[in-house]
Amino acid sequence: MNREEKLAAIYEAALRVFARYGFRRTRVEDIADELGMTKGNLYLYVENKKDLYEKAVAHGLLRWQDMVGKSIEKIEDIEEQFLVMCRKSYTYLSRDVSLRTVLINDPSIFPLSSKEDPFYEINHASMRMLRSVLEKGIAQGRFREVDVDHVTELLYSIYVMFIIKTYVKSEGKSTQKMFEQGLDIILQGLLNK
């Protein structure tokens, strides 16, 4: 196993343990035990528990982002690409139990304000993915001309609100219906033309 694979295994194990016990109750020994290694060996890869937590959460967020990126890269129709990106981004946490549980216990991972975002670089990269889809849609004449920066921020803020309502506040089914209605309004507009 190379270093990159070892780090991925460490971060995935750490996410599972942080999900199981929460940040405060998790001990570095618990994570080392999960990996079948010593605490000292684990410290060869991370500075301390906080460093491990931040790297594990970042790993989980990047895995989420990568899955969304891969799901849209071969889709040519820009409307379909937009819909798949939105739906995959929204439903990902229904499958990633560890990251979802960590997010429920620490909603500051996904704040509404970028000024409070401990994972700004990762979340900003997700916004760039959204911006890119919007720009392609405008260039193709499929989306109308808009201020892409502001619309990207608006849509991303709405997305964060849906993640919080669905997974942190556990408003599930009704929020899922609201999400689909929101996608329809975004793509079709509110006015009856």
N, C-alpha and C positions, 0 to 999 in steps of 0.2 A: 504494500500500500504506500503510495507516494505521499508527500506532505500535504498536498491539496486534498486528497481523499481522506487523510487522517483528520485534518481540520474539519472537513464536512461531517465526518462521523462524530467528532467531539461536539460540534455545534448542534447536531441533531439530537444527540443524547442529552445535552444540556437543556435544549428546549423541552424535551419530554419530562425531565426532572423538574425544571422550573414550572412547567404546567401542573405537575403532580403536587408539588409542595408550595409553590409561590416563591417569590424572590427571597423574602425574609427567612423562611424556614428551610430553604435549600442550603445544604452545606456543600462545599467543594468535594468533600469526601463522598457525598451521595452521587455526584456526577462521575467521579472517578470509579466508584463501584459499578455504576451503570455501564461504564466502558471496560471494566475489568482491568483497570490500571491503578497505579498508586496516585495519591494526591500530589506527591512530588513530581511525578512524571507529567501530570496534567499541567503543573505550573511551568513546564517547558514550553507550553503553547499559549498560555494566558498569564496576565499579571496578577489578577485577583478575581473574586467572584463577580464584581461589577463589570470588569472587562469581559469576562466570559459571558455574562448576561447580555451585554450590548452586542457582542460579536455573534452570539447565538440568535438574537432577535434580528440583527442585520442579515444573517444567513437566511433566516426564514423569509424575510421580506424580499430578498433577492431571488430566492427560489420561486416565490409567488410571481414576481415581476418577470422572471425568465419564462415561466409557464405561459403567462399572458402573451409575451412577445412571440414565443414559438407558435402559439395558437393562431396568430394573425399573419405571420410572415408569408404564408403561401396563398392567402386569400386575395384575389385581385379586385373584386367588387368592393369599393370603398364603403358603401353603406353596410354591407355584410361584415366587413372588417371592423367597422365601428361597433356594430351590435355584438359581435363575438368578443371584442375587447372589453366592452362594458359588462357583458354577462359573465365571462370568465373571471374578470377582476372581482365581480360582486360575489360569485358563488364559490370562489376558491376556499374560503375559510370553512365552508360546510364540510370539506374533506380534510383539511389540515387541522386536526383536533388540537395538537400541541400549540401551534401558533395562535389559534383561536382562543384557547384557554389562557395563554399568556396575555393576549390582548384584553380579554375580559378582566383579568386581574390588574392590568396596567394600561388603561385607555390612553395614557399620555404618549404611547407609542404612535398613535394616529391622531394628532391634535388638529383642530380646525385651522389654527394659525401657524404659518410656517416659521414664525419667530419662536415658537415654543417646541418646534419639531426636533427631537433628538436624532432622528434619522432623515434629516433634511435632504441630504445628497441622494439617498435612495428614492425617497418620495418625489423629489424634483425630477429624477430620471423617469419616473412613471408619468409625471406631467409632460415631459418632453415626448414620450410615446404618444400620449393623447394629442398634444399639439401637432405632431407629425401627421397623424391621421386627419385632423381637421385641415391642415394645410394642403394635403393631397386631395381631399374632397373639394376644397375651394378651387385648387388648380385644375381639377377635372370638370369644374362647373356643376358638380353634384350638390355641393353645399353652397349656400349664399355667402357673400362677402361679410365677414364679421371681424371684429378686433380679436384676433386669435389669442393673444396673451390673456385678455380679460375673460374670454369665453372658456379658455382652458382652465383658468383659475376657478371660474364659476362652476364648471362641470366637475372639476376635481373636488371642490368643496361639497357639492351635492353628493358625490360618490362617498366621501368620508362620512357624511351624515347618514347615508344608507348603511354603511358598514357598522357604524356605532348603533343605530337603531336595531339592526338585524342581529348583530352578534354580541354587542356589549349589553344593550338594553333588552335583548331577547324578545323583540316584537315580531319575529319571524314571518309567518304567513301573510299577515296584512301588509307588512313592509315589502314583501316580495311582490305583491300585486301592485303596490304603489310604485315600486321600482320599474316594473314593466310599463305602467301607465306613463311614468316619467320619460322612459325611452321613446315611447310613441309621441309624446308631446315635443320632445327635442327634435325628432326627425320629421314630424308632420306639422308641427306648429299648433297653436291654439285657435287661430282664426279659421273660420269656415269660409274658404274662398270660393 
